[in-house]
């Protein structure tokens, strides 16, 4: 029995991952801010024969990820994998000085991953096994106008996870997933109109979120002595 906790599980990649892993027989613990959305997804997974529980939490709160870990232990008695998926992408050109958006991206994309590590690492080290998976982005490798702060936060995730991987090598597995364009309605959260229109125009090439769920499942499925450090997944036509 593999138990997987997932942040940002109320939609997009997080929801797709919960459904995908549950269909493979894993127990899933869903975390996000929306209690209503989580309850509906959890019920749907259980009705389909899966095993799922959830807890409303916020990754920007230091106690949020701990609540997710505690829910996993309460429901299933163990936790094997933590997927730090929650992300924010209110991108805009630097000249707009969107301070609130910058702060949100740092809080969710960087601090959210750190608080997840803080919540789960002690347990994984005590168990001498576990798998921490974080969702970064190909934006961390290819910087384009309008995405400087977002790209910076995702580059930070890559660096943090690589450092963590080296520090806990042989005890805990660490994987970073770098998705390209993925159909998650991310443009809906962009307030800058010109940027929103430009990003939305690229949605025609976007991968379904199940593609990333499959990459996560692949990393989990490797033998315990094998660590997939990074997986980059892009639409075939994305430069």
Order of alpha helices (4+ residues) and beta strands (2+ residues): beta-alpha-beta-alpha-beta-alpha-beta-alpha-alpha-beta-alpha-beta-alpha-alpha-beta
